[in-house]
Structure formats: C-alpha cells, structure tokens
Amino acid sequence: MNDYLVPFQEAEAELTEKRSRFIGHIWRVDSEEEARRRIEETRKRHYAARHNCFCYLLREGMVLRYGDDGEPQGTAGQPMLNVFQREGVWNVCCVVTRYFGGILLGAGGLTRAYGGTAKLALDTAGVSRMRLWSTLAVPCTYPLYERMRLLVDAAGGIIEDADFGADILLTVTLPVEDRERFLSQVTELSAGALEPLPVEEGFRPGPREETKKP
C-alpha cells in the first residue's frame, strides 16, 4: 500500500480579515460518518457564527466533499479543499467558522481567507505519513545505547519504549523498507552479539512532519 499524509493531530487556528474572525478546526477522520459528526459538533459549538464551511477528504474511495454554508459558491469549501489537495493530505476534515465583522470581503477576499485559515490550521496540526512500519525488540548494552539511538534515528525510526534492566531492551518502530539495513547495522555495531527480534508490522502514522511552506 502506498504511503500518504494525514493530519498529525487535532488543531485549531484563527485568522482575522477586515473584522471577520475565521476559526479553522482540523481533525484526522476515517469515515464520512466521523467527518459529518465533527462538522455537526462544530456547528453546535459555534451556533452564533454566520457560517461554518467545511471540507473533508478520505483516501478510501477517494471521497472529496465540501460545503459553503451560505457563502458565495466556490469561495469557501473549494479553496479549503484545494489546500489539502496541494499538500497531499488525506483522511482529514476541516471546518472554518466565520464570525462576520460587518465588512464584505468579495469573492477574492473570501477565497483567500477560507483557504488561508485552512492552511493555518493544517500548519498547526502538522502532518504524519501513513506507511507500513515494522516494530522490533532490540537488545542493547549500556555502552552501545547512544550509538544505537543514532542508528534508529538515521533509519527514520522511533524508540517507542526502553526497559532499563541489567541490559536495555528497546522497542523500535521503523519504516519496513529500512528494516534490513538497520538489522545489518546493529550486527556490525555489536559484532553480531545483539539480535533484534520482529514484533509486528502494521500500516500506521509516523512522527510529525512539517507542512509545505507557501
């Protein structure tokens, strides 16, 4: 299965344009039902707002949906959707709430405000790469601990847990395509004395990555 980006975490960001407040909310979602629930929750929380515009993108079925909630057609939901398409982010739901400030922004101003707020929310959330990961139980001696940490980092891996006893037992998760190279490096580092054992493989999000800069 090919890797792809998802939001790293739930986030919120705010932008003010000519006295109108635009509040962007973002979540990782796995289904249309979950996305619609997030949209409805936001509408209830911001019931006094003039608009609660939304978009969501789901990898399974390549589902793309958006709504302008009373704004001129094409000035809200579509610009928000475009942000996630440009960034290559899936399994995401975004709602931008607008509290009207009394000054009309025009189509161009609305497009920039809604798209800009969605981008701010995504930048706040960060992104994570969904891919196939391999989890290993890696024995380690205390003298080799710092060098082992460097090996894990160089392989794009994460130390999920460390059990410090007579020796150290690390739980390491790394991209499956880097596993064999990592195992060879551990063998070389320890002169064959340390043997990592496979625990499991799974398709899951990795560590936080930064979004693209404008």
N, C-alpha and C positions, 0 to 999 in steps of 0.2 A: 504494500500500500504506500502511495506517495505521501511525503510529508507535506504539511501545510501549517499556516499560522492561525492561532486563536488568541483571544484576549488572555493575558496572564491572570488578571484579577478584576473584580468589580471595581468601578471607579466613577467619579463624578467630577465635572469641571464646569466653570462658568465663564461666560463672555458677556460684556455689556456693549451694546451698539445703539447710540442715539437714545439712551434712557431705557431701551428694551433690555430685559435680562433674559439671556439664553442659558439654560442649565442642561448640560449633557450628561446622560446616565448611560452606562455601558455594562453589559453582562456577557459572560460566556453561557451559551444555551445549547441544548442538544436536540430540541424538537420545536415544532411550531407551537405546540401547546404551551411549552415553557416560555417561549417568546411572547405569546399573547398574554400570558399571566403577568409577565413583567410590565408589559405596556399598560394593562389594566390597573396594576398596582400603582404605577406612576400617575396615571390619570386621577385615581382616587386621592393620592397624596397631594397632587397639585391641582385640585379641583377648581381653584380660583384663577388658574392661568388661562390665558386666551387660547393657547394652542399647545398640544402635546403631539408632536410629529415623531414618526418612528421609521425604522427600517430594521430588517433582520436578514441574515444570510446563513444558510445551512448547507454544509458540504454534502450530506447525503441527499440525493435527489436534486442537487444544485438549486435549492429554493432561494429566490430573491423576492422580498416583499417590502413595500414602503407605503406610507400614508402621509398626506399633507395636512390633515386635520383643519381644514378651512383656510389654509394659506393658499395663495395662487398656485395653480397646478405647475409642478416642476420646480418650485422654489425652495422646497424643504426636504421631503423624504428622498427625492432623487439625488440631490447634492450630498446628503448624508450617506446614501448607499454608495455613491461614487468614491467616497473616502476609503471605504473598506475594500472595494474592488481594486483601487490603486495600490493599497497596501498588501493585498493578497490575504486578507483576514476572513476567516470563516467561523461558523458557529458563534455568531455574535448578534446581539440585539442592542440597539441604541435608540433611546428616546431623547429628543431635545424639547424641553419645556420652554415656552416663551411667555414671559410676563410683559405685556405691551406697554411701552413707555410713552405713547401718545404721538410719536412721530413716525410717519410712513417711511419705509426703507426702500421701496421699489423692488423690482424683481432681482436686479443685480445685488442689491444690499442684502436681501433675504437669502439669496443663494450663498453669498459669502459667509453670512452669519451662521446659517444652519450647518453648512459644510465645515466652517472653521470650528464651531463648537464640538461637532462630532470628532474632529481631528484632535482637539484639546483633550477630550475625554479618553480617546484611544492612547494618546501620549502618556496620560496619567496612569492608565491601566497597564501599559506595556503589552508586549506580545510574547507568546510561547509557541515553540514549534512542536506540533504533534508528529510523532515518529515512532518507529519501533526501537525500544530500549531493551537492553539486557542488564539484569541485576546479578551481581556476583558476590559471593562471600570471599573476601580477600584477607588471608592471614598476613600479619606484618609484625616484624620485631620493632622494638622501640628505636634502635639506631637507624632503621630504614624508614621511619614514619614520615619525616619531612620529604624525603625523596619520593616516597610513594604518593604523597599528596600532590606533588608536582606532576607525576605520571598521570594521575587521574585527571588533573586539570588540563593537561596537554591533550588528553583524549576526548575532551569535551564532556567529561563525566561529572558526577556528583557523589560525594560521600554522604549517604543517607543516614548512616549510624556508625558509631565507633564504640566497641566494647573493650575497655582497658582492663586487662587482667594480667596474668603472667606475661602474655604477649598481647597483641592488639588484633581484634577481628573487625575488619571494615566491611560494611555493606555498601557496595559501589554500584551505581547505575550509570551506564554509558551507552551512546548510540551503538546499535548492534553491528554496524559496519566497521566500527573501530575496535571491536572486542578482540579479534585475533592479534592485532598489532599490540594492544595493551597486554595481552597474555604473554606475548614474546618479550616485551619489555620487562615484565615482572620476573620472568625466568632469568633474563640477563642480569637484572638488578640483584637478584638473590642467589645467583649461581645455581639455580634450579631447586633451591631449598623451600621456596614458597609456591604453593599451588592453589590458585583461585578456583572456587567451585561455582558452577552455574546454579542460580536460584530460580529465576523465571525470566520470561520475555513477555513484553506487552506493549501495545500501542498507547502512548500516554504523552501528556505535555511535558516539555523540558523546562529548564530555567528561564527566567525573564530575559527577554531581548528588548532592545530599544527599537522604536518605530523609526521609519524613514523621516529624515528632516525635509521640510518643504524646499 
